[in-house]
Amino acid sequence: MNSEKIKRANFWLFLALSLYFLMNGAQLWETAIMVPAWTAAPPESLHFFQEPYGVDFKVFWIVVHSTHELVLIIALIFNWPFKSRRNAMVVLLVIHIGIRAWTLQYFAPTIIEFQAMEAAPVVIPELVEKAETWKSLNYIRVGLFYLVNLGYALLFTTKFNPNQNA
C-alpha cells in the first residue's frame, strides 16, 4: 500500500474533521448563547436581529458550511481507495446532507422569518411557541451534527487493510 496515499487520505480527513469541530464549536456557541436570547419572548426578544447592531450569521454559516462541505468531498476523494473508510464516509456524508437539507427546508426559512419581524414591547404566545419549537429541534440538529463528526473522528481508528481496497 502506498504510504503517500495514506498520508494524503489522513491529511484531508483530518482537515475535514478539524473544520467540522470548528463548525461544531460555532453551533454550540450560537445554541448556548444566541438562541435562548432571541427565542425567549418574541417579538420583544427579537431586538438581537434589528439594525443598526443586529446579528446576522447568514454569511458566516454560508462560508463555513460551503468550505467544510468542499473539504469533506475532497477528503472522500482521497479516502476513496480505502473501502473501510469510503463506505463509512459515504454514509456519514449522506446523513450530513440530510441534516443540511432539513436546515435549508426548516431552520433557515424560519429564522429568516423571525429576523424580518420588528421587535416590539409585547410577547405573542404563538411566536413564543414557534420559537420554542425551533429551539428544541435545533438541539436535535446540533446533536446530530456532533454525532456525524464523531463518526468522522472514529474513522481515524480504521486500520488500512491492503486486501480491502477498492
C-alpha positions in Angstrom: 0.0 0.0 0.0 1.3 3.4 -0.9 2.2 5.4 2.2 1.8 8.7 0.3 -1.8 7.8 -0.5 -2.4 7.1 3.2 -0.8 10.3 4.3 -2.9 12.3 1.8 -6.1 10.5 2.9 -5.3 11.1 6.6 -4.5 14.8 5.9 -7.8 15.5 4.1 -9.8 13.6 6.7 -8.0 15.5 9.5 -8.7 18.8 7.7 -12.4 17.9 7.2 -12.6 16.8 10.9 -11.0 20.0 12.1 -13.4 22.1 10.1 -16.3 20.1 11.5 -15.0 20.7 15.0 -14.8 24.4 14.2 -18.3 24.3 12.9 -19.5 22.4 15.9 -17.9 25.0 18.2 -19.8 27.8 16.4 -23.0 25.8 16.6 -22.5 25.2 20.3 -21.8 28.9 20.9 -24.9 30.0 18.9 -27.1 27.4 20.5 -26.0 28.2 24.1 -25.8 32.0 23.9 -27.8 33.4 21.0 -30.7 31.0 20.5 -32.0 31.3 24.1 -31.8 35.1 23.9 -33.8 35.5 20.7 -36.3 32.7 21.5 -37.1 34.0 25.0 -40.1 36.3 24.3 -40.7 37.2 20.6 -41.2 39.7 19.2 -39.8 41.6 22.2 -36.6 39.5 22.2 -36.0 39.9 18.5 -34.0 43.1 19.0 -30.9 40.9 18.5 -31.7 40.9 14.8 -32.5 44.6 14.5 -30.4 47.3 12.9 -28.1 49.0 13.4 -26.4 46.4 15.6 -28.4 43.4 14.7 -26.8 40.0 14.4 -27.0 38.1 11.1 -24.9 34.9 10.9 -26.1 34.1 7.3 -22.8 34.9 5.6 -20.8 33.2 8.3 -22.8 30.0 8.0 -22.8 30.0 4.2 -18.9 30.3 4.2 -18.4 27.8 7.0 -20.7 25.1 5.5 -19.5 25.7 1.9 -15.9 25.4 2.9 -16.4 22.4 5.1 -18.5 20.5 2.6 -16.0 21.1 -0.2 -13.2 19.8 2.1 -15.5 16.8 3.0 -15.8 15.9 -0.6 -12.1 16.3 -1.2 -11.5 14.0 1.8 -13.9 11.4 0.4 -12.0 11.5 -2.9 -8.6 10.9 -1.2 -10.1 8.2 1.0 -12.0 6.5 -1.8 -9.3 3.9 -2.4 -9.8 2.6 1.1 -13.0 0.7 1.2 -13.4 0.6 5.0 -13.2 4.4 5.1 -15.0 5.1 1.9 -18.2 3.2 2.9 -18.4 4.9 6.3 -17.6 8.4 4.8 -20.4 7.9 2.2 -22.9 7.0 4.9 -21.8 10.0 7.1 -21.9 12.4 4.1 -25.4 11.2 3.2 -26.5 11.8 6.9 -24.8 15.2 6.8 -26.6 16.2 3.6 -29.9 15.1 5.2 -29.3 17.4 8.1 -28.3 20.2 5.8 -31.5 19.7 3.8 -33.5 19.9 7.0 -31.7 23.1 7.8 -32.4 24.6 4.4 -36.0 23.4 4.4 -37.0 24.4 8.0 -34.4 26.2 10.1 -33.1 28.8 7.7 -36.5 30.0 6.5 -37.9 30.1 10.0 -35.1 32.2 11.4 -35.2 34.5 8.4 -38.9 35.0 9.2 -38.0 35.9 12.8 -35.2 38.2 11.6 -37.6 40.1 9.4 -40.1 40.8 12.3 -40.0 44.1 14.1 -39.1 43.9 17.7 -42.0 45.2 19.8 -42.5 45.6 23.6 -45.0 42.7 23.6 -44.8 38.9 23.8 -47.0 36.9 21.5 -47.7 33.4 22.7 -47.9 31.9 19.2 -44.5 33.3 18.4 -43.0 32.0 21.7 -44.3 28.5 20.8 -42.9 28.7 17.3 -39.5 29.9 18.7 -39.5 27.1 21.3 -40.2 24.5 18.6 -37.3 25.9 16.6 -35.0 25.9 19.6 -36.0 22.3 20.6 -35.5 21.0 17.1 -32.2 22.9 16.9 -30.9 21.0 19.9 -31.6 17.8 18.0 -30.0 19.1 14.8 -26.8 20.3 16.6 -26.6 16.9 18.4 -26.9 15.1 15.0 -24.1 17.2 13.6 -21.9 16.3 16.6 -22.7 12.6 16.2 -21.7 12.8 12.5 -18.5 14.5 13.4 -17.8 11.8 16.0 -18.3 9.3 13.2 -15.6 11.0 11.1 -13.3 11.1 14.2 -13.7 7.4 14.7 -12.5 6.8 11.1 -9.0 7.6 12.4 -9.2 4.3 14.2 -9.7 2.5 10.9 -6.8 0.2 10.1 -5.8 0.2 6.4 -6.1 -3.4 5.1 -4.4 -3.8 1.7 -6.9 -6.6 0.8 -9.9 -4.3 1.4 -9.0 -1.6 -1.1 -11.3 -0.6 -4.0 
